[in-house]
Amino acid sequence: MAAGVSEAAGEGKAAQATHTPRGTRKPRTGQVSEEEVQRFFLAKAGANNGNGVPEFSKEFPGEPEAIVESLKTGLSYFVVSEWRGVADLSGRKPQLGREAARSGPRAG
């Protein structure tokens, strides 16, 4: 009996997979889009001030460099992305969303 149930479930999944159009999937939340700018910072040493506000020390050009420095120093690193709120008021219901800010890494 159990074999018949698993075969029926497997056939249903195969049938659903053939009807899914490719290329229409939106990126999941948390995935980096091409327009999103991420910046990487090492945590400031001894910056546990108890208020939960992160303090940054050095900025790195990419995540691999931040990971290596984190391993060397034993400090955490932060990934920061900047967003701007947007609203589409053209329809009956306002649509709220976000867009990546285009500011890049700053010197300093």
N, CA, C and O atoms as a Tinker XYZ file with bonds, in Angstrom:
   432  protein
     1  N      0.821000   -1.192000    0.000000    73     2
     2  CA     0.000000    0.000000    0.000000    64     1     3
     3  C      0.863000    1.253000    0.000000    63     2     4     5
     4  O      0.574000    2.205000   -0.725000    81     3
     5  N      1.929000    1.262000    0.812000    73     3     6
     6  CA     2.795000    2.436000    0.896000    64     5     7
     7  C      3.503000    2.690000   -0.420000    63     6     8     9
     8  O      3.737000    3.843000   -0.782000    81     7
     9  N      3.849000    1.630000   -1.145000    73     7    10
    10  CA     4.536000    1.795000   -2.427000    64     9    11
    11  C      3.633000    2.495000   -3.430000    63    10    12    13
    12  O      4.096000    3.337000   -4.200000    81    11
    13  N      2.365000    2.158000   -3.428000    73    11    14
    14  CA     1.420000    2.787000   -4.345000    64    13    15
    15  C      1.252000    4.271000   -4.053000    63    14    16    17
    16  O      1.116000    5.083000   -4.968000    81    15
    17  N      1.263000    4.614000   -2.779000    73    15    18
    18  CA     1.121000    6.017000   -2.386000    64    17    19
    19  C      2.342000    6.818000   -2.818000    63    18    20    21
    20  O      2.201000    7.926000   -3.336000    81    19
    21  N      3.544000    6.270000   -2.613000    73    19    22
    22  CA     4.745000    7.002000   -2.987000    64    21    23
    23  C      4.869000    7.142000   -4.494000    63    22    24    25
    24  O      5.362000    8.161000   -4.979000    81    23
    25  N      4.431000    6.137000   -5.245000    73    23    26
    26  CA     4.471000    6.243000   -6.703000    64    25    27
    27  C      3.511000    7.320000   -7.184000    63    26    28    29
    28  O      3.844000    8.087000   -8.088000    81    27
    29  N      2.336000    7.387000   -6.597000    73    27    30
    30  CA     1.363000    8.397000   -6.999000    64    29    31
    31  C      1.874000    9.793000   -6.663000    63    30    32    33
    32  O      1.699000   10.725000   -7.449000    81    31
    33  N      2.503000    9.943000   -5.506000    73    31    34
    34  CA     3.043000   11.245000   -5.123000    64    33    35
    35  C      4.183000   11.636000   -6.054000    63    34    36    37
    36  O      4.294000   12.798000   -6.445000    81    35
    37  N      5.014000   10.696000   -6.404000    73    35    38
    38  CA     6.130000   10.973000   -7.306000    64    37    39
    39  C      5.658000   11.375000   -8.686000    63    38    40    41
    40  O      6.241000   12.264000   -9.306000    81    39
    41  N      4.605000   10.729000   -9.178000    73    39    42
    42  CA     4.059000   11.074000  -10.486000    64    41    43
    43  C      3.467000   12.474000  -10.478000    63    42    44    45
    44  O      3.596000   13.205000  -11.459000    81    43
    45  N      2.822000   12.854000   -9.385000    73    43    46
    46  CA     2.234000   14.184000   -9.271000    64    45    47
    47  C      3.292000   15.270000   -9.299000    63    46    48    49
    48  O      3.091000   16.320000   -9.909000    81    47
    49  N      4.419000   15.025000   -8.644000    73    47    50
    50  CA     5.508000   15.999000   -8.644000    64    49    51
    51  C      6.100000   16.147000  -10.034000    63    50    52    53
    52  O      6.400000   17.263000  -10.461000    81    51
    53  N      6.271000   15.053000  -10.740000    73    51    54
    54  CA     6.826000   15.100000  -12.090000    64    53    55
    55  C      5.899000   15.864000  -13.010000    63    54    56    57
    56  O      6.358000   16.627000  -13.860000    81    55
    57  N      4.601000   15.669000  -12.852000    73    55    58
    58  CA     3.636000   16.369000  -13.694000    64    57    59
    59  C      3.669000   17.861000  -13.414000    63    58    60    61
    60  O      3.573000   18.665000  -14.341000    81    59
    61  N      3.803000   18.247000  -12.138000    73    59    62
    62  CA     3.860000   19.662000  -11.795000    64    61    63
    63  C      5.126000   20.306000  -12.338000    63    62    64    65
    64  O      5.085000   21.449000  -12.795000    81    63
    65  N      6.241000   19.606000  -12.298000    73    63    66
    66  CA     7.514000   20.154000  -12.740000    64    65    67
    67  C      7.498000   20.472000  -14.229000    63    66    68    69
    68  O      8.148000   21.426000  -14.658000    81    67
    69  N      6.766000   19.690000  -15.029000    73    67    70
    70  CA     6.749000   19.928000  -16.473000    64    69    71
    71  C      5.929000   21.151000  -16.833000    63    70    72    73
    72  O      6.103000   21.701000  -17.921000    81    71
    73  N      5.034000   21.597000  -15.949000    73    71    74
    74  CA     4.186000   22.752000  -16.243000    64    73    75
    75  C      4.761000   24.062000  -15.748000    63    74    76    77
    76  O      4.169000   25.113000  -15.995000    81    75
    77  N      5.900000   24.042000  -15.054000    73    75    78
    78  CA     6.493000   25.259000  -14.514000    64    77    79
    79  C      7.314000   25.950000  -15.596000    63    78    80    81
    80  O      8.266000   25.363000  -16.110000    81    79
    81  N      6.965000   27.191000  -15.956000    73    79    82
    82  CA     7.763000   27.893000  -16.963000    64    81    83
    83  C      9.121000   28.300000  -16.408000    63    82    84    85
    84  O      9.219000   28.703000  -15.250000    81    83
    85  N     10.142000   28.202000  -17.200000    73    83    86
    86  CA    11.489000   28.576000  -16.762000    64    85    87
    87  C     11.723000   30.057000  -17.020000    63    86    88    89
    88  O     11.160000   30.638000  -17.947000    81    87
    89  N     12.568000   30.658000  -16.180000    73    87    90
    90  CA    12.965000   32.047000  -16.397000    64    89    91
    91  C     12.010000   33.073000  -15.823000    63    90    92    93
    92  O     12.242000   34.270000  -15.993000    81    91
    93  N     10.951000   32.660000  -15.155000    73    91    94
    94  CA    10.011000   33.631000  -14.624000    64    93    95
    95  C     10.137000   33.801000  -13.117000    63    94    96    97
    96  O      9.396000   34.579000  -12.514000    81    95
    97  N     11.059000   33.088000  -12.513000    73    95    98
    98  CA    11.226000   33.141000  -11.063000    64    97    99
    99  C     11.887000   34.439000  -10.631000    63    98   100   101
   100  O     12.851000   34.892000  -11.248000    81    99
   101  N     11.363000   35.032000   -9.570000    73    99   102
   102  CA    11.962000   36.230000   -8.992000    64   101   103
   103  C     13.037000   35.799000   -8.006000    63   102   104   105
   104  O     12.926000   34.725000   -7.415000    81   103
   105  N     14.091000   36.617000   -7.811000    73   103   106
   106  CA    15.094000   36.254000   -6.803000    64   105   107
   107  C     14.475000   36.247000   -5.413000    63   106   108   109
   108  O     13.626000   37.081000   -5.098000    81   107
   109  N     14.905000   35.299000   -4.584000    73   107   110
   110  CA    14.422000   35.235000   -3.211000    64   109   111
   111  C     14.949000   36.412000   -2.417000    63   110   112   113
   112  O     15.977000   37.002000   -2.750000    81   111
   113  N     14.225000   36.739000   -1.360000    73   111   114
   114  CA    14.701000   37.773000   -0.455000    64   113   115
   115  C     16.002000   37.297000    0.166000    63   114   116   117
   116  O     16.099000   36.156000    0.616000    81   115
   117  N     16.983000   38.152000    0.190000    73   115   118
   118  CA    18.270000   37.766000    0.745000    64   117   119
   119  C     19.296000   37.472000   -0.334000    63   118   120   121
   120  O     20.496000   37.481000   -0.058000    81   119
   121  N     18.849000   37.209000   -1.573000    73   119   122
   122  CA    19.794000   36.996000   -2.645000    64   121   123
   123  C     20.212000   38.354000   -3.195000    63   122   124   125
   124  O     19.410000   39.286000   -3.250000    81   123
   125  N     21.454000   38.454000   -3.596000    73   123   126
   126  CA    21.992000   39.704000   -4.094000    64   125   127
   127  C     21.610000   39.873000   -5.553000    63   126   128   129
   128  O     21.917000   39.008000   -6.373000    81   127
   129  N     20.948000   40.965000   -5.892000    73   127   130
   130  CA    20.643000   41.253000   -7.283000    64   129   131
   131  C     21.838000   41.961000   -7.906000    63   130   132   133
   132  O     22.749000   42.400000   -7.205000    81   131
   133  N     21.823000   42.066000   -9.221000    73   131   134
   134  CA    22.952000   42.683000   -9.918000    64   133   135
   135  C     23.106000   44.154000   -9.573000    63   134   136   137
   136  O     24.226000   44.666000   -9.584000    81   135
   137  N     22.017000   44.852000   -9.266000    73   135   138
   138  CA    22.096000   46.275000   -8.995000    64   137   139
   139  C     22.404000   46.599000   -7.542000    63   138   140   141
   140  O     22.770000   47.732000   -7.230000    81   139
   141  N     22.263000   45.629000   -6.652000    73   139   142
   142  CA    22.514000   45.869000   -5.231000    64   141   143
   143  C     24.007000   46.003000   -4.976000    63   142   144   145
   144  O     24.805000   45.192000   -5.446000    81   143
   145  N     24.372000   47.031000   -4.229000    73   143   146
   146  CA    25.767000   47.240000   -3.848000    64   145   147
   147  C     25.931000   46.789000   -2.406000    63   146   148   149
   148  O     25.254000   47.288000   -1.507000    81   147
   149  N     26.829000   45.848000   -2.193000    73   147   150
   150  CA    27.129000   45.413000   -0.839000    64   149   151
   151  C     28.499000   45.925000   -0.447000    63   150   152   153
   152  O     29.416000   45.994000   -1.266000    81   151
   153  N     28.622000   46.287000    0.834000    73   151   154
   154  CA    29.894000   46.748000    1.372000    64   153   155
   155  C     30.254000   45.859000    2.542000    63   154   156   157
   156  O     29.373000   45.376000    3.254000    81   155
   157  N     31.559000   45.635000    2.747000    73   155   158
   158  CA    32.039000   44.686000    3.738000    64   157   159
   159  C     32.954000   45.393000    4.727000    63   158   160   161
   160  O     33.910000   46.061000    4.333000    81   159
   161  N     32.653000   45.240000    6.020000    73   159   162
   162  CA    33.395000   45.910000    7.077000    64   161   163
   163  C     33.796000   44.907000    8.146000    63   162   164   165
   164  O     33.047000   43.983000    8.462000    81   163
   165  N     34.981000   45.102000    8.694000    73   163   166
   166  CA    35.412000   44.325000    9.852000    64   165   167
   167  C     34.888000   45.019000   11.104000    63   166   168   169
   168  O     34.839000   46.247000   11.167000    81   167
   169  N     34.501000   44.232000   12.092000    73   167   170
   170  CA    34.026000   44.802000   13.356000    64   169   171
   171  C     35.179000   45.492000   14.066000    63   170   172   173
   172  O     36.331000   45.076000   13.947000    81   171
   173  N     34.867000   46.533000   14.795000    73   171   174
   174  CA    35.871000   47.242000   15.574000    64   173   175
   175  C     36.253000   46.403000   16.787000    63   174   176   177
   176  O     35.381000   45.908000   17.501000    81   175
   177  N     37.553000   46.242000   17.021000    73   175   178
   178  CA    38.039000   45.440000   18.145000    64   177   179
   179  C     37.626000   46.085000   19.464000    63   178   180   181
   180  O     37.785000   47.292000   19.642000    81   179
   181  N     37.099000   45.290000   20.385000    73   179   182
   182  CA    36.719000   45.785000   21.704000    64   181   183
   183  C     35.525000   46.703000   21.697000    63   182   184   185
   184  O     35.360000   47.501000   22.619000    81   183
   185  N     34.678000   46.612000   20.674000    73   183   186
   186  CA    33.547000   47.540000   20.547000    64   185   187
   187  C     32.261000   46.971000   21.115000    63   186   188   189
   188  O     31.182000   47.333000   20.646000    81   187
   189  N     32.332000   46.100000   22.098000    73   187   190
   190  CA    31.132000   45.551000   22.716000    64   189   191
   191  C     30.639000   46.530000   23.768000    63   190   192   193
   192  O     30.910000   46.374000   24.959000    81   191
   193  N     29.906000   47.549000   23.307000    73   191   194
   194  CA    29.461000   48.607000   24.215000    64   193   195
   195  C     28.120000   48.303000   24.871000    63   194   196   197
   196  O     27.607000   49.130000   25.626000    81   195
   197  N     27.544000   47.142000   24.601000    73   195   198
   198  CA    26.336000   46.726000   25.280000    64   197   199
   199  C     25.037000   47.282000   24.727000    63   198   200   201
   200  O     23.966000   46.853000   25.158000    81   199
   201  N     25.085000   48.217000   23.791000    73   199   202
   202  CA    23.838000   48.778000   23.269000    64   201   203
   203  C     23.397000   48.135000   21.953000    63   202   204   205
   204  O     22.370000   48.527000   21.399000    81   203
   205  N     24.141000   47.170000   21.449000    73   203   206
   206  CA    23.740000   46.450000   20.250000    64   205   207
   207  C     24.002000   47.180000   18.943000    63   206   208   209
   208  O     23.608000   46.694000   17.882000    81   207
   209  N     24.655000   48.329000   18.991000    73   207   210
   210  CA    24.962000   49.079000   17.777000    64   209   211
   211  C     26.306000   48.603000   17.238000    63   210   212   213
   212  O     27.314000   48.685000   17.939000    81   211
   213  N     26.334000   48.103000   15.990000    73   211   214
   214  CA    27.609000   47.626000   15.450000    64   213   215
   215  C     28.564000   48.779000   15.180000    63   214   216   217
   216  O     28.149000   49.863000   14.767000    81   215
   217  N     29.831000   48.535000   15.415000    73   215   218
   218  CA    30.865000   49.521000   15.107000    64   217   219
   219  C     31.817000   48.900000   14.098000    63   218   220   221
   220  O     32.294000   47.780000   14.284000    81   219
   221  N     32.087000   49.634000   13.032000    73   219   222
   222  CA    32.930000   49.145000   11.944000    64   221   223
   223  C     34.338000   49.692000   12.068000    63   222   224   225
   224  O     34.541000   50.799000   12.566000    81   223
   225  N     35.316000   48.910000   11.612000    73   223   226
   226  CA    36.673000   49.434000   11.537000    64   225   227
   227  C     37.052000   49.603000   10.069000    63   226   228   229
   228  O     36.838000   50.677000    9.507000    81   227
   229  N     37.597000   48.594000    9.447000    73   227   230
   230  CA    38.112000   48.703000    8.084000    64   229   231
   231  C     37.103000   48.183000    7.069000    63   230   232   233
   232  O     36.412000   47.196000    7.321000    81   231
   233  N     37.021000   48.854000    5.914000    73   231   234
   234  CA    36.174000   48.390000    4.814000    64   233   235
   235  C     37.018000   47.596000    3.828000    63   234   236   237
   236  O     38.178000   47.926000    3.581000    81   235
   237  N     36.421000   46.542000    3.263000    73   235   238
   238  CA    37.113000   45.679000    2.311000    64   237   239
   239  C     36.417000   45.737000    0.958000    63   238   240   241
   240  O     35.208000   45.961000    0.893000    81   239
   241  N     37.170000   45.537000   -0.127000    73   239   242
   242  CA    36.571000   45.624000   -1.463000    64   241   243
   243  C     35.630000   44.470000   -1.789000    63   242   244   245
   244  O     34.762000   44.616000   -2.650000    81   243
   245  N     35.782000   43.326000   -1.121000    73   243   246
   246  CA    34.923000   42.187000   -1.393000    64   245   247
   247  C     34.826000   41.265000   -0.197000    63   246   248   249
   248  O     35.577000   41.394000    0.769000    81   247
   249  N     33.889000   40.330000   -0.274000    73   247   250
   250  CA    33.673000   39.421000    0.840000    64   249   251
   251  C     34.849000   38.475000    1.078000    63   250   252   253
   252  O     35.147000   38.187000    2.238000    81   251
   253  N     35.532000   37.977000    0.052000    73   251   254
   254  CA    36.675000   37.089000    0.334000    64   253   255
   255  C     37.743000   37.743000    1.215000    63   254   256   257
   256  O     38.292000   37.098000    2.109000    81   255
   257  N     38.035000   39.010000    0.966000    73   255   258
   258  CA    39.022000   39.724000    1.767000    64   257   259
   259  C     38.533000   39.893000    3.208000    63   258   260   261
   260  O     39.312000   39.762000    4.151000    81   259
   261  N     37.240000   40.184000    3.372000    73   259   262
   262  CA    36.669000   40.348000    4.709000    64   261   263
   263  C     36.699000   39.029000    5.478000    63   262   264   265
   264  O     36.962000   39.015000    6.680000    81   263
   265  N     36.432000   37.926000    4.791000    73   263   266
   266  CA    36.465000   36.609000    5.436000    64   265   267
   267  C     37.876000   36.281000    5.910000    63   266   268   269
   268  O     38.058000   35.817000    7.036000    81   267
   269  N     38.877000   36.517000    5.063000    73   267   270
   270  CA    40.265000   36.218000    5.432000    64   269   271
   271  C     40.676000   37.055000    6.640000    63   270   272   273
   272  O     41.285000   36.533000    7.574000    81   271
   273  N     40.352000   38.338000    6.630000    73   271   274
   274  CA    40.717000   39.203000    7.763000    64   273   275
   275  C     39.970000   38.783000    9.026000    63   274   276   277
   276  O     40.526000   38.848000   10.122000    81   275
   277  N     38.725000   38.357000    8.884000    73   275   278
   278  CA    37.952000   37.861000   10.023000    64   277   279
   279  C     38.611000   36.618000   10.621000    63   278   280   281
   280  O     38.662000   36.468000   11.841000    81   279
   281  N     39.108000   35.738000    9.773000    73   279   282
   282  CA    39.811000   34.545000   10.262000    64   281   283
   283  C     41.115000   34.898000   10.966000    63   282   284   285
   284  O     41.455000   34.316000   11.996000    81   283
   285  N     41.845000   35.863000   10.396000    73   283   286
   286  CA    43.130000   36.275000   10.983000    64   285   287
   287  C     42.950000   36.911000   12.356000    63   286   288   289
   288  O     43.700000   36.614000   13.286000    81   287
   289  N     41.950000   37.789000   12.482000    73   287   290
   290  CA    41.790000   38.582000   13.704000    64   289   291
   291  C     40.829000   37.970000   14.712000    63   290   292   293
   292  O     40.869000   38.319000   15.892000    81   291
   293  N     39.970000   37.067000   14.268000    73   291   294
   294  CA    38.954000   36.502000   15.145000    64   293   295
   295  C     37.766000   37.430000   15.349000    63   294   296   297
   296  O     36.914000   37.168000   16.198000    81   295
   297  N     37.701000   38.515000   14.577000    73   295   298
   298  CA    36.591000   39.468000   14.667000    64   297   299
   299  C     35.523000   39.134000   13.640000    63   298   300   301
   300  O     35.802000   38.493000   12.626000    81   299
   301  N     34.317000   39.566000   13.904000    73   299   302
   302  CA    33.216000   39.401000   12.948000    64   301   303
   303  C     33.374000   40.403000   11.814000    63   302   304   305
   304  O     34.103000   41.388000   11.927000    81   303
   305  N     32.672000   40.126000   10.715000    73   303   306
   306  CA    32.583000   41.129000    9.657000    64   305   307
   307  C     31.120000   41.369000    9.334000    63   306   308   309
   308  O     30.271000   40.507000    9.563000    81   307
   309  N     30.835000   42.552000    8.798000    73   307   310
   310  CA    29.468000   42.961000    8.493000    64   309   311
   311  C     29.309000   43.135000    7.000000    63   310   312   313
   312  O     30.227000   43.579000    6.311000    81   311
   313  N     28.135000   42.780000    6.508000    73   311   314
   314  CA    27.756000   43.018000    5.110000    64   313   315
   315  C     26.633000   44.046000    5.151000    63   314   316   317
   316  O     25.598000   43.821000    5.779000    81   315
   317  N     26.843000   45.173000    4.481000    73   315   318
   318  CA    25.881000   46.270000    4.518000    64   317   319
   319  C     25.380000   46.533000    3.106000    63   318   320   321
   320  O     26.169000   46.639000    2.166000    81   319
   321  N     24.073000   46.637000    2.965000    73   319   322
   322  CA    23.490000   47.057000    1.693000    64   321   323
   323  C     22.547000   48.219000    1.966000    63   322   324   325
   324  O     21.925000   48.287000    3.026000    81   323
   325  N     22.445000   49.125000    1.015000    73   323   326
   326  CA    21.651000   50.335000    1.196000    64   325   327
   327  C     20.438000   50.283000    0.279000    63   326   328   329
   328  O     20.554000   49.953000   -0.901000    81   327
   329  N     19.270000   50.611000    0.831000    73   327   330
   330  CA    18.017000   50.570000    0.092000    64   329   331
   331  C     17.280000   51.885000    0.234000    63   330   332   333
   332  O     17.486000   52.629000    1.193000    81   331
   333  N     16.430000   52.158000   -0.717000    73   331   334
   334  CA    15.576000   53.345000   -0.701000    64   333   335
   335  C     14.141000   52.858000   -0.886000    63   334   336   337
   336  O     13.871000   52.031000   -1.757000    81   335
   337  N     13.228000   53.365000   -0.076000    73   335   338
   338  CA    11.824000   53.000000   -0.209000    64   337   339
   339  C     11.212000   53.648000   -1.441000    63   338   340   341
   340  O     11.510000   54.800000   -1.756000    81   339
   341  N     10.362000   52.912000   -2.133000    73   339   342
   342  CA     9.659000   53.440000   -3.304000    64   341   343
   343  C      8.181000   53.087000   -3.180000    63   342   344   345
   344  O      7.818000   52.094000   -2.549000    81   343
   345  N      7.340000   53.907000   -3.784000    73   343   346
   346  CA     5.902000   53.666000   -3.774000    64   345   347
   347  C      5.349000   53.843000   -5.180000    63   346   348   349
   348  O      5.696000   54.797000   -5.876000    81   347
   349  N      4.492000   52.923000   -5.595000    73   347   350
   350  CA     3.789000   53.017000   -6.873000    64   349   351
   351  C      2.341000   53.343000   -6.541000    63   350   352   353
   352  O      1.601000   52.486000   -6.056000    81   351
   353  N      1.942000   54.566000   -6.798000    73   351   354
   354  CA     0.601000   55.032000   -6.450000    64   353   355
   355  C     -0.318000   55.070000   -7.666000    63   354   356   357
   356  O     -1.381000   55.687000   -7.604000    81   355
   357  N      0.063000   54.427000   -8.771000    73   355   358
   358  CA    -0.714000   54.493000  -10.001000    64   357   359
   359  C     -1.973000   53.628000   -9.966000    63   358   360   361
   360  O     -2.926000   53.917000  -10.690000    81   359
   361  N     -2.005000   52.592000   -9.157000    73   359   362
   362  CA    -3.174000   51.701000   -9.091000    64   361   363
   363  C     -4.115000   52.082000   -7.967000    63   362   364   365
   364  O     -3.952000   53.116000   -7.319000    81   363
   365  N     -5.105000   51.225000   -7.746000    73   363   366
   366  CA    -6.077000   51.461000   -6.680000    64   365   367
   367  C     -5.437000   51.274000   -5.306000    63   366   368   369
   368  O     -5.742000   52.010000   -4.368000    81   367
   369  N     -4.552000   50.291000   -5.195000    73   367   370
   370  CA    -3.865000   50.035000   -3.930000    64   369   371
   371  C     -2.399000   50.438000   -4.089000    63   370   372   373
   372  O     -1.734000   49.969000   -5.012000    81   371
   373  N     -1.893000   51.282000   -3.222000    73   371   374
   374  CA    -0.477000   51.649000   -3.306000    64   373   375
   375  C      0.414000   50.413000   -3.140000    63   374   376   377
   376  O      0.171000   49.575000   -2.272000    81   375
   377  N      1.428000   50.314000   -3.969000    73   375   378
   378  CA     2.392000   49.225000   -3.885000    64   377   379
   379  C      3.694000   49.782000   -3.323000    63   378   380   381
   380  O      4.311000   50.660000   -3.926000    81   379
   381  N      4.107000   49.271000   -2.173000    73   379   382
   382  CA     5.343000   49.718000   -1.547000    64   381   383
   383  C      6.442000   48.723000   -1.865000    63   382   384   385
   384  O      6.207000   47.517000   -1.947000    81   383
   385  N      7.633000   49.241000   -2.040000    73   383   386
   386  CA     8.758000   48.367000   -2.340000    64   385   387
   387  C     10.062000   49.038000   -1.998000    63   386   388   389
   388  O     10.106000   50.016000   -1.252000    81   387
   389  N     11.124000   48.496000   -2.557000    73   387   390
   390  CA    12.452000   49.047000   -2.305000    64   389   391
   391  C     13.278000   48.944000   -3.571000    63   390   392   393
   392  O     13.030000   48.112000   -4.443000    81   391
   393  N     14.269000   49.821000   -3.640000    73   391   394
   394  CA    15.241000   49.747000   -4.719000    64   393   395
   395  C     16.619000   49.952000   -4.118000    63   394   396   397
   396  O     16.790000   50.669000   -3.132000    81   395
   397  N     17.585000   49.314000   -4.728000    73   395   398
   398  CA    18.950000   49.418000   -4.209000    64   397   399
   399  C     19.473000   50.818000   -4.464000    63   398   400   401
   400  O     19.335000   51.346000   -5.567000    81   399
   401  N     20.070000   51.417000   -3.452000    73   399   402
   402  CA    20.725000   52.717000   -3.621000    64   401   403
   403  C     21.982000   52.481000   -4.408000    63   402   404   405
   404  O     22.630000   51.450000   -4.231000    81   403
   405  N     22.341000   53.379000   -5.249000    73   403   406
   406  CA    23.470000   53.168000   -6.157000    64   405   407
   407  C     24.791000   53.721000   -5.620000    63   406   408   409
   408  O     25.768000   53.811000   -6.363000    81   407
   409  N     24.830000   54.084000   -4.360000    73   407   410
   410  CA    26.086000   54.617000   -3.820000    64   409   411
   411  C     27.085000   53.476000   -3.631000    63   410   412   413
   412  O     26.736000   52.406000   -3.131000    81   411
   413  N     28.303000   53.715000   -4.030000    73   411   414
   414  CA    29.337000   52.700000   -3.925000    64   413   415
   415  C     30.188000   52.879000   -2.696000    63   414   416   417
   416  O     29.918000   53.754000   -1.874000    81   415
   417  N     31.213000   52.063000   -2.556000    73   415   418
   418  CA    32.125000   52.192000   -1.410000    64   417   419
   419  C     32.761000   53.560000   -1.366000    63   418   420   421
   420  O     33.138000   54.117000   -2.397000    81   419
   421  N     32.877000   54.096000   -0.170000    73   419   422
   422  CA    33.496000   55.414000    0.015000    64   421   423
   423  C     34.922000   55.243000    0.536000    63   422   424   425
   424  O     35.230000   54.302000    1.268000    81   423
   425  N     35.754000   56.152000    0.147000    73   423   426
   426  CA    37.136000   56.116000    0.632000    64   425   427
   427  C     37.155000   56.495000    2.106000    63   426   428   429
   428  O     36.404000   57.367000    2.542000    81   427
   429  N     38.024000   55.831000    2.873000    73   427   430
   430  CA    38.119000   56.239000    4.258000    64   429   431
   431  C     38.109000   55.111000    5.135000    63   430   432
   432  O     38.183000   55.275000    6.353000    81   431
